[in-house]
């Protein structure tokens, strides 16, 4: 591989997929490094699965190029791309044993019986199913069936592993266990993974980088922390985690690197300009995560903080979600851990709200732009 694409295992350049009058994927560029775990995240209909299917070879792109290890794979049949694919529904053959299911890709490649037996055993051990090769899929749990599908995708040594919502059919606890299991396999094998999900927690937990898609385009790509702490636009801020998003304007202060954020109603906030792309005097959006806000008793706060009242609280186990209405009618949502040492006001109680100027993100208010 040479030139600008050196070191990039998978490269999509201006890839588009159109179905009649519907544009499913709109000219995206995407690069995946060798050994990387990259997740495509997005709502239903955003184009993430279509993108995966084009890489797999099951759906031809309308335009654009797809390169793997420096060569175009657009004209190759799926079975010639050396790509493993794991689907949400597992797609196991019900009449075949676990071992026969895992061996199927090797059978299609006309591998010898001895090599097939050795590789199947190794693949089943890899996913911690050694000794279960003689069972039928219906005799396994959902999590075990998912592991069989994963072993089948890995048994022939693929250059790239594609996973389309592979944990979507599992319950919450099993899904979380499998997230750690997939990350363990990724680290141990060093395989390159392109993973599709609509579950933001899954994406943030597992991926080296996340590409967030919306309406056929990539809105932002980067490490999970970057998407969460520095969203590129309102869509990213709303889709990834919870956010308080306020419209307002920035006004200058005499303090270097700081400005006043003045919302349409309610009190103003002192904010840092270190994470702002908007100069003072322009309309903007303030984004602050619920866990970045803190509360204190109204009587003990002196002149600091913003005065308000708890209008609603919801107990969620490890934390409580509060809705606080500030003077002037502005409402913010907070999340506070349920610690015995933390201040836990009652519904209707007067409080003070505190916000660190460095914990906000200021975005341009792009009214009328496509998001």
C-alpha positions as CSV (number, residue, x, y, z in Angstrom):
1,X,0.0,0.0,0.0
2,X,1.4,3.4,-0.9
3,X,0.6,7.1,-0.9
4,X,-2.2,8.7,1.2
5,X,-3.7,5.3,2.1
6,X,-0.6,3.8,3.6
7,X,-1.4,2.0,6.9
8,X,-5.1,2.1,6.2
9,X,-6.6,-1.4,6.0
10,X,-10.0,-0.4,4.7
11,X,-10.8,2.8,2.8
12,X,-14.1,4.0,1.5
13,X,-13.9,7.0,-0.8
14,X,-17.1,9.0,-1.8
15,X,-19.2,5.8,-1.4
16,X,-22.9,6.3,-2.4
17,X,-25.8,4.0,-2.5
18,X,-29.1,5.1,-4.1
19,X,-32.3,3.1,-4.3
20,X,-34.5,4.7,-6.9
21,X,-35.3,8.1,-5.3
22,X,-33.9,7.2,-1.9
23,X,-30.3,8.1,-1.0
24,X,-29.3,5.5,1.6
25,X,-25.6,6.4,1.8
26,X,-24.5,9.9,0.7
27,X,-20.9,10.0,-0.5
28,X,-19.1,9.0,2.7
29,X,-15.4,8.7,3.3
30,X,-14.2,6.2,5.9
31,X,-10.8,4.9,6.8
32,X,-10.1,1.9,9.1
33,X,-6.6,1.1,10.3
34,X,-5.2,-2.4,10.5
35,X,-6.1,-3.9,13.8
36,X,-8.6,-1.2,14.7
37,X,-12.1,-1.7,16.2
38,X,-14.3,0.9,14.5
39,X,-18.0,1.1,15.2
40,X,-20.6,2.7,12.9
41,X,-23.3,4.1,15.2
42,X,-26.6,5.7,14.2
43,X,-30.4,5.6,14.3
44,X,-32.5,3.3,12.1
45,X,-32.3,4.4,8.5
46,X,-29.0,6.2,8.9
47,X,-27.2,4.0,6.3
48,X,-24.9,2.1,8.7
49,X,-26.0,-1.4,7.7
50,X,-26.0,-0.5,4.0
51,X,-22.4,0.7,4.4
52,X,-21.5,-2.7,6.0
53,X,-23.3,-4.6,3.3
54,X,-21.3,-2.7,0.6
55,X,-18.0,-3.6,2.3
56,X,-19.1,-7.3,2.6
57,X,-20.1,-7.4,-1.1
58,X,-23.8,-8.2,-0.6
59,X,-24.8,-4.7,-1.9
60,X,-23.0,-3.0,-4.8
61,X,-22.3,0.8,-4.3
62,X,-23.9,3.2,-6.8
63,X,-20.6,5.1,-6.9
64,X,-17.3,5.5,-5.1
65,X,-14.5,3.1,-4.3
66,X,-13.8,0.5,-1.6
67,X,-10.2,-0.5,-1.0
68,X,-8.9,-3.2,1.3
69,X,-5.2,-3.4,1.9
70,X,-4.6,-1.1,-1.0
71,X,-6.6,-2.8,-3.7
72,X,-10.2,-2.4,-4.9
73,X,-12.6,-5.0,-3.8
74,X,-15.7,-3.5,-5.6
75,X,-15.6,-6.2,-8.3
76,X,-15.0,-9.1,-6.1
77,X,-17.7,-11.6,-5.1
78,X,-18.4,-11.8,-1.3
79,X,-16.7,-15.2,-0.9
80,X,-13.5,-13.8,-2.6
81,X,-13.1,-10.9,-0.2
82,X,-11.8,-13.0,2.8
83,X,-14.2,-11.1,5.1
84,X,-16.0,-12.7,8.1
85,X,-19.5,-11.5,8.8
86,X,-21.6,-11.9,11.9
87,X,-25.3,-11.0,11.7
88,X,-27.8,-10.3,14.5
89,X,-29.9,-13.4,13.8
90,X,-26.7,-15.6,13.8
91,X,-27.9,-17.5,10.6
92,X,-26.9,-20.9,11.9
93,X,-27.9,-24.0,10.0
94,X,-30.4,-25.8,12.4
95,X,-29.8,-29.3,11.0
96,X,-26.0,-29.0,11.4
97,X,-24.0,-29.5,14.6
98,X,-22.0,-26.7,16.2
99,X,-18.8,-28.1,14.7
100,X,-20.4,-28.5,11.2
101,X,-21.7,-24.9,11.3
102,X,-18.2,-23.6,12.2
103,X,-16.6,-25.8,9.5
104,X,-18.9,-24.6,6.8
105,X,-16.7,-21.8,5.5
106,X,-13.7,-24.2,5.3
107,X,-15.8,-26.8,3.5
108,X,-16.7,-24.1,0.9
109,X,-12.9,-23.5,0.5
110,X,-12.3,-27.2,0.0
111,X,-10.0,-27.5,3.0
112,X,-8.8,-31.0,4.0
113,X,-10.5,-32.8,6.8
114,X,-7.5,-32.7,9.1
115,X,-7.0,-28.9,8.7
116,X,-10.8,-28.4,9.1
117,X,-10.9,-30.4,12.3
118,X,-7.9,-28.5,13.8
119,X,-9.2,-25.1,12.9
120,X,-12.7,-25.8,14.1
121,X,-11.4,-27.0,17.5
122,X,-9.2,-23.9,17.8
123,X,-12.1,-21.5,16.9
124,X,-14.5,-23.2,19.4
125,X,-11.8,-22.9,22.1
126,X,-11.3,-19.3,21.2
127,X,-15.0,-18.5,21.9
128,X,-15.0,-20.8,25.0
129,X,-17.2,-23.4,23.4
130,X,-14.7,-26.3,23.4
131,X,-16.5,-29.6,24.0
132,X,-19.9,-28.4,22.6
133,X,-19.1,-29.1,18.9
134,X,-21.6,-32.1,18.8
135,X,-24.6,-30.1,19.9
136,X,-27.3,-28.6,17.6
137,X,-27.9,-24.9,17.7
138,X,-31.3,-25.3,19.4
139,X,-29.5,-27.0,22.3
140,X,-27.6,-23.8,23.0
141,X,-28.5,-20.5,24.7
142,X,-28.7,-17.3,22.7
143,X,-25.3,-16.2,23.9
144,X,-23.7,-19.6,22.9
145,X,-25.3,-19.4,19.5
146,X,-23.8,-15.9,19.1
147,X,-20.4,-17.4,19.9
148,X,-20.9,-20.1,17.3
149,X,-21.6,-17.5,14.7
150,X,-18.5,-15.6,15.8
151,X,-16.4,-18.8,15.6
152,X,-17.7,-19.5,12.1
153,X,-16.7,-15.9,11.0
154,X,-13.2,-16.3,12.4
155,X,-12.3,-19.9,11.6
156,X,-10.9,-19.2,8.1
157,X,-8.7,-16.3,9.3
158,X,-10.5,-13.4,7.7
159,X,-8.6,-10.1,6.9
160,X,-11.6,-8.1,8.2
161,X,-14.5,-8.9,10.6
162,X,-17.9,-7.3,10.0
163,X,-20.5,-7.4,12.7
164,X,-24.1,-6.1,12.2
165,X,-25.9,-5.6,15.5
166,X,-24.6,-9.0,16.7
167,X,-25.7,-8.5,20.3
168,X,-29.2,-7.0,19.6
169,X,-31.1,-10.2,20.4
170,X,-29.4,-10.8,23.8
171,X,-30.7,-9.6,27.2
172,X,-28.9,-6.7,28.9
173,X,-26.7,-8.7,31.2
174,X,-25.6,-11.2,28.5
175,X,-25.1,-8.3,26.1
176,X,-22.7,-6.6,28.5
177,X,-20.8,-9.9,29.0
178,X,-20.4,-10.4,25.3
179,X,-19.2,-6.8,24.8
180,X,-16.2,-7.6,27.1
181,X,-15.8,-11.0,25.3
182,X,-15.6,-9.4,21.9
183,X,-13.1,-6.8,23.1
184,X,-11.0,-9.6,24.6
185,X,-11.0,-11.5,21.3
186,X,-10.2,-8.3,19.4
187,X,-7.2,-7.6,21.6
188,X,-5.9,-11.2,21.6
189,X,-6.4,-11.8,17.8
190,X,-5.4,-8.3,16.6
191,X,-8.1,-8.6,13.9
192,X,-9.6,-5.5,12.2
193,X,-13.3,-5.0,13.1
194,X,-16.1,-2.9,11.5
195,X,-19.0,-3.1,13.9
196,X,-22.5,-1.7,13.4
197,X,-24.9,-0.8,16.2
198,X,-27.7,1.7,17.1
199,X,-26.8,1.2,20.8
200,X,-24.7,4.2,21.9
201,X,-23.5,2.5,25.1
202,X,-22.3,-0.5,23.1
203,X,-20.4,1.8,20.7
204,X,-18.8,3.9,23.5
205,X,-17.8,0.8,25.4
206,X,-16.2,-1.3,22.6
207,X,-14.8,0.9,19.9
208,X,-11.4,2.4,19.3
209,X,-13.2,5.0,17.2
210,X,-16.9,5.7,16.5
211,X,-18.4,7.0,13.3
212,X,-21.8,8.5,13.9
213,X,-24.1,8.4,10.9
214,X,-27.3,10.3,10.2
215,X,-29.3,10.3,7.0
216,X,-26.6,8.7,4.9
217,X,-23.7,10.9,6.1
218,X,-21.0,10.7,8.8
219,X,-21.7,13.5,11.3
220,X,-18.5,12.9,13.3
221,X,-15.8,10.3,13.7
222,X,-13.3,9.9,16.5
223,X,-12.7,8.3,19.9
224,X,-15.8,7.8,22.0
225,X,-14.6,10.5,24.5
226,X,-14.3,13.1,21.7
227,X,-17.9,12.5,20.5
228,X,-19.2,12.7,24.1
229,X,-17.1,15.6,25.4
230,X,-16.8,17.6,22.1
231,X,-19.8,16.9,19.9
232,X,-19.4,18.4,16.4
233,X,-23.1,19.5,16.2
234,X,-26.5,19.3,17.8
235,X,-27.3,15.9,16.4
236,X,-24.2,14.4,17.9
237,X,-24.9,16.0,21.3
238,X,-28.4,14.7,21.3
239,X,-27.7,11.2,20.0
240,X,-24.6,10.4,22.1
241,X,-25.6,10.4,25.8
242,X,-27.9,12.9,27.4
243,X,-27.5,16.6,27.0
244,X,-29.0,19.9,28.1
245,X,-29.0,22.0,25.0
246,X,-29.8,25.7,25.3
247,X,-30.1,28.4,22.6
248,X,-28.6,31.8,23.4
249,X,-25.9,34.3,22.7
250,X,-22.3,34.9,23.9
251,X,-21.4,38.2,25.5
252,X,-17.9,39.2,26.3
253,X,-16.4,39.6,29.8
254,X,-13.3,41.2,31.2
255,X,-11.9,37.7,32.0
256,X,-9.6,36.3,29.3
257,X,-10.9,33.0,27.8
258,X,-14.4,33.4,29.3
259,X,-17.7,34.7,28.1
260,X,-21.3,35.0,29.4
261,X,-23.8,32.7,27.8
262,X,-27.1,34.4,27.8
263,X,-30.1,32.2,27.1
264,X,-33.5,33.3,25.8
265,X,-34.8,33.2,29.4
266,X,-33.3,32.6,32.8
267,X,-29.9,33.4,34.3
268,X,-26.7,33.8,32.4
269,X,-23.8,31.3,32.7
270,X,-20.1,32.0,32.8
271,X,-18.5,29.7,30.2
272,X,-15.0,28.9,28.9
273,X,-14.2,29.7,25.3
274,X,-11.5,26.9,25.1
275,X,-14.2,24.5,23.7
276,X,-16.0,27.1,21.6
277,X,-16.1,27.6,17.9
278,X,-18.4,30.7,18.3
279,X,-17.0,34.2,19.0
280,X,-18.8,36.5,21.4
281,X,-21.8,38.3,19.9
282,X,-23.1,35.4,17.9
283,X,-26.0,33.0,18.4
284,X,-24.9,29.7,19.8
285,X,-25.9,26.5,21.6
286,X,-24.7,25.6,25.0
287,X,-24.3,21.8,25.6
288,X,-23.8,20.5,29.1
289,X,-24.1,16.9,30.2
290,X,-26.4,16.2,33.2
291,X,-23.6,14.7,35.3
292,X,-21.5,17.8,34.9
293,X,-24.0,19.9,36.9
294,X,-24.1,19.8,40.7
295,X,-26.5,20.8,43.4
296,X,-26.3,22.3,46.9
297,X,-28.7,23.4,49.6
298,X,-30.1,26.8,48.9
299,X,-29.4,28.1,52.4
300,X,-25.7,27.1,52.4
301,X,-24.5,28.4,49.1
302,X,-24.2,32.1,49.8
303,X,-24.1,34.1,46.7
304,X,-22.6,31.4,44.5
305,X,-24.6,29.1,42.2
306,X,-27.9,29.7,40.5
307,X,-31.2,29.6,42.4
308,X,-33.8,27.0,41.5
309,X,-36.2,24.4,42.7
310,X,-36.4,20.6,42.1
311,X,-39.6,20.0,40.0
312,X,-39.1,16.3,39.5
313,X,-36.8,13.4,40.6
314,X,-36.5,9.9,39.2
315,X,-34.6,7.2,41.1
316,X,-32.7,5.0,38.6
317,X,-30.7,2.8,40.9
318,X,-27.1,4.0,40.8
319,X,-28.1,7.6,40.2
320,X,-31.1,9.9,40.5
321,X,-32.3,12.2,37.7
322,X,-33.4,15.7,38.8
323,X,-35.2,18.3,36.9
324,X,-34.5,21.8,38.3
325,X,-36.3,25.0,37.3
326,X,-34.1,28.0,37.7
327,X,-35.3,31.5,38.3
328,X,-36.7,32.8,35.0
329,X,-38.2,29.4,34.0
330,X,-35.1,27.7,32.5
331,X,-35.2,24.0,33.2
332,X,-32.1,21.8,33.4
333,X,-31.7,18.0,33.9
334,X,-29.1,16.7,36.3
335,X,-27.8,13.2,37.2
336,X,-26.5,12.7,40.7
337,X,-24.9,9.5,42.1
338,X,-26.9,7.9,45.0
339,X,-24.1,8.2,47.5
340,X,-24.9,8.5,51.2
341,X,-22.5,11.5,51.2
342,X,-24.1,13.4,48.3
343,X,-26.7,16.1,48.7
344,X,-30.1,14.5,47.7
345,X,-32.8,17.1,47.7
346,X,-36.5,16.3,47.8
347,X,-39.0,17.2,45.1
348,X,-40.1,20.8,45.6
349,X,-37.0,21.7,47.6
350,X,-35.1,25.0,46.9
351,X,-31.5,24.4,45.7
352,X,-28.5,26.1,44.2
353,X,-27.1,24.8,40.9
354,X,-23.4,24.9,40.1
355,X,-21.7,24.7,36.7
356,X,-18.0,24.7,36.0
357,X,-17.3,27.0,33.0
358,X,-14.9,24.3,31.6
359,X,-17.6,21.6,31.6
360,X,-19.7,23.1,28.7
361,X,-19.4,22.9,25.0
362,X,-20.4,25.9,22.8
363,X,-21.6,25.1,19.3
364,X,-22.6,27.4,16.5
365,X,-26.4,27.7,16.2
366,X,-26.7,26.6,12.6
367,X,-30.3,27.4,12.0
368,X,-31.7,26.0,8.8
369,X,-28.7,23.7,8.1
370,X,-29.1,20.0,7.4
371,X,-28.6,17.9,10.5
